[in-house]
Amino acid sequence: MDTVCLKALLAFAQKPDYISIESEKISFRKLVEELDLLTELGYTGFKAVEQKNISRQAEPNPSQEGPYLGYQFQEGSSGLFGKDLPGEWKNYRQIINEYRITFLLYKLFGDYGKLKRFDRFFIGGKRGKLFSKLFGRTIPFWYDTHAKHRSVVS
């Protein structure tokens, strides 16, 4: 239903500075449609944030998004938001390229992946570490796409 909410924002002149949606992980075409809709809404900065182990995220102190609360994120939550997100913002082309790699890994190891049954083999032990080293990432779980509006001054 995230895209339903995004489409509703088309009717509003003012948009939120930052927005986060649960990314499509089955159809790359639908993921591109999500990014296209975010772009149409005026969002030009993007981050793909893997939601695996979100409970390990630590709220920065001081927070740039409000008072520091020392909040502990629960698994399944979205985690950090807006200015508190770690990493560099990417443009449309860069985020599409990042998601291309993620979708390749989804096709192999995702919920319906061709090698799903070998998850334990690839994720655990030395082979899992080798996989992470080769691809520079873990086998994907699911991602949220965070977007920054073009009106935000960094």
C-alpha positions in Angstrom: 0.0 0.0 0.0 3.0 2.3 0.1 2.5 3.3 -3.6 -1.1 4.1 -2.9 0.1 6.6 -0.3 2.8 8.0 -2.6 0.2 8.5 -5.4 -2.0 10.4 -2.9 0.9 12.8 -2.3 0.7 13.8 -6.0 -2.3 15.9 -5.1 -0.4 17.9 -2.5 1.8 20.9 -3.3 4.0 20.4 -0.3 5.8 17.1 0.2 7.6 15.6 3.2 11.3 16.4 3.3 12.1 12.6 3.8 10.0 9.6 3.0 10.5 5.8 3.4 8.7 2.9 1.8 9.2 -0.8 1.9 10.8 -1.7 -1.4 9.4 -4.1 -3.9 11.5 -7.2 -3.9 9.8 -9.5 -6.5 9.5 -7.4 -9.6 12.3 -5.1 -10.7 9.9 -3.3 -13.0 7.6 -2.5 -10.0 10.7 -1.3 -8.1 11.5 1.1 -10.9 7.9 2.3 -10.9 8.3 3.1 -7.2 11.5 5.1 -7.9 9.8 6.8 -10.8 6.9 7.8 -8.6 9.3 9.2 -6.0 11.1 11.1 -8.7 7.8 12.5 -10.0 7.1 13.7 -6.4 10.4 15.6 -6.4 12.6 13.2 -4.5 16.2 13.2 -5.9 18.3 11.5 -3.1 17.9 7.8 -2.3 19.2 5.2 0.1 18.4 1.5 0.0 18.5 0.4 3.7 18.6 -3.3 4.4 16.2 -4.2 7.2 18.0 -7.3 8.4 19.4 -6.7 11.9 17.8 -3.3 12.2 17.8 -3.8 16.0 21.6 -3.2 15.8 21.1 0.3 14.5 22.0 2.9 17.1 20.4 6.3 17.3 23.2 8.9 16.8 23.8 11.2 19.7 23.1 13.9 19.1 20.3 13.1 16.7 19.8 15.4 13.7 16.1 14.6 13.7 15.1 15.7 17.2 16.1 15.0 20.8 18.2 12.0 21.6 16.0 9.3 23.1 18.3 6.3 23.3 15.7 4.3 21.5 16.3 0.6 20.7 14.9 -0.3 17.3 12.9 -3.6 17.2 13.3 -6.1 14.4 10.7 -5.3 11.7 10.9 -1.6 12.3 12.2 0.8 9.7 15.0 2.1 11.9 16.8 5.4 11.5 15.2 8.1 9.3 16.1 11.3 7.4 19.2 13.1 8.4 20.1 10.3 10.9 20.5 7.6 8.2 24.1 6.5 7.7 25.7 6.6 4.2 25.7 8.9 1.2 22.5 9.8 -0.7 22.5 8.4 -4.2 20.9 9.8 -7.3 18.3 7.9 -9.4 20.9 6.1 -11.6 23.0 5.1 -8.7 20.1 3.6 -6.7 18.9 1.7 -9.7 22.3 0.2 -10.2 22.4 -0.8 -6.5 19.0 -2.4 -6.7 20.1 -4.3 -9.9 22.7 -6.2 -7.8 20.2 -6.7 -5.0 17.6 -8.1 -7.4 20.2 -10.6 -8.8 20.7 -11.8 -5.2 17.0 -11.9 -4.6 16.7 -14.1 -7.7 19.3 -16.5 -6.3 18.6 -16.4 -2.6 15.4 -14.5 -2.0 12.1 -15.8 -0.8 11.5 -17.6 -4.2 15.2 -17.7 -5.2 16.7 -20.5 -7.3 19.3 -21.2 -4.6 17.1 -20.5 -1.6 17.5 -24.1 -0.3 21.3 -23.4 0.0 20.9 -20.4 2.3 22.5 -22.1 5.3 25.4 -23.2 3.1 26.0 -19.6 1.8 25.1 -17.6 4.8 26.8 -19.5 7.6 30.5 -20.1 8.2 33.4 -19.4 5.9 31.4 -19.5 2.7 29.0 -16.8 4.0 32.0 -14.6 4.8 33.4 -15.3 1.3 30.1 -14.4 -0.3 29.9 -11.2 1.7 33.5 -10.3 0.7 32.9 -11.0 -3.0 29.7 -9.1 -3.3 30.4 -6.5 -0.6 27.0 -7.2 1.0 25.0 -9.9 2.8 22.4 -12.1 1.1 19.5 -9.6 1.0 16.5 -9.9 3.4 14.4 -6.9 2.4 15.0 -3.2 1.9 13.3 0.1 2.6 13.9 2.9 0.1 14.5 6.2 1.8 14.1 9.3 -0.3 15.1 13.0 0.2 13.1 15.8 -1.4 15.0 18.1 -3.8 13.9 21.1 -1.5 16.1 19.8 1.4 19.3 21.7 1.8 22.0 19.4 2.9 
